[in-house]
């Protein structure tokens, strides 16, 4: 009986340890969760990339998210994209962003 109780306590501690406690403070995380991703605090960047690729409003929404993530990336720690939900979301958004602004060539031929 004691072994079962310890196993349950250990499983709860592992589950709590895997979740990012600061995830809900991030506007980027709240936006992607509101878009339908659910709780992203325990998802990996490849799982988020997969979800983003199949999202119907990918282009418009994630272009804005990528712009929101740009200043966060500049001041982020080296392990930010691996250890925080915000970092994983920004990494996934960056990997799926296909928008490249281009200046038109004004040369007349």
C-alpha positions in Angstrom: 0.0 0.0 0.0 2.8 2.4 0.9 4.5 1.7 -2.4 1.3 2.6 -4.3 1.0 5.9 -2.4 4.6 6.8 -3.1 4.1 5.9 -6.8 1.1 8.2 -7.0 2.9 11.1 -5.2 5.9 10.6 -7.5 3.7 10.7 -10.6 2.1 13.9 -9.5 5.4 15.5 -8.7 6.7 14.6 -12.2 3.6 16.0 -13.8 3.9 19.2 -11.9 7.6 19.5 -12.7 7.0 19.1 -16.5 4.6 22.0 -16.7 5.8 25.6 -17.1 4.4 27.6 -14.1 5.0 30.9 -15.9 3.2 29.9 -19.1 -0.1 31.7 -18.3 1.7 35.0 -17.8 2.8 35.1 -21.4 0.6 36.9 -23.9 2.0 34.8 -26.7 1.0 31.6 -24.9 -2.4 32.9 -24.1 -3.0 33.8 -27.8 -2.1 30.4 -29.2 -4.1 28.6 -26.5 -7.1 30.8 -27.3 -6.6 29.9 -31.0 -7.3 26.3 -30.1 -4.0 24.7 -29.2 -5.1 23.9 -25.6 -2.6 23.8 -22.8 0.8 24.3 -24.5 2.9 24.2 -21.3 3.6 20.5 -21.8 3.9 20.4 -25.6 7.1 20.2 -27.5 8.1 22.6 -30.3 7.6 19.8 -33.0 4.1 19.1 -31.7 3.3 22.9 -31.9 4.7 23.1 -35.4 2.4 20.2 -36.4 -0.6 22.0 -34.9 0.3 25.3 -36.5 0.8 23.7 -40.0 -2.8 22.5 -39.9 -4.4 25.7 -38.4 -6.8 27.4 -40.9 -5.8 30.9 -40.0 -2.1 30.2 -40.0 -0.8 33.1 -42.1 -2.4 36.1 -40.5 -2.3 35.0 -36.9 1.2 33.5 -36.8 2.8 36.4 -38.7 1.6 38.6 -35.8 2.9 36.1 -33.3 6.3 36.0 -34.9 6.5 39.8 -34.6 5.5 39.5 -31.0 8.2 36.9 -30.4 11.0 38.9 -32.0 11.8 41.2 -29.0 11.4 38.2 -26.7 14.1 36.2 -28.6 16.6 39.1 -28.3 16.6 39.1 -24.5 16.0 35.4 -24.0 18.4 33.0 -22.2 20.1 30.3 -24.2 17.7 27.6 -23.0 14.5 29.7 -23.4 13.2 27.9 -26.4 13.6 24.5 -24.7 12.6 25.2 -21.2 9.6 27.6 -21.4 6.2 27.3 -23.1 6.7 30.8 -24.4 10.0 29.8 -26.0 8.6 26.7 -27.5 5.7 28.6 -29.0 8.0 31.3 -30.5 10.3 28.6 -31.8 7.4 26.8 -33.5 6.0 30.0 -34.9 9.4 30.9 -36.3 9.8 27.5 -38.0 6.4 27.7 -39.7 6.5 31.4 -40.7 6.6 31.5 -44.5 5.9 35.3 -44.9 8.9 37.1 -46.4 8.4 40.8 -47.0 9.9 41.9 -50.3 10.5 45.3 -51.8 9.4 45.5 -55.4 12.0 46.2 -58.0 11.3 49.6 -59.4 13.4 49.1 -62.5 11.6 49.8 -65.7 12.7 47.7 -68.7 
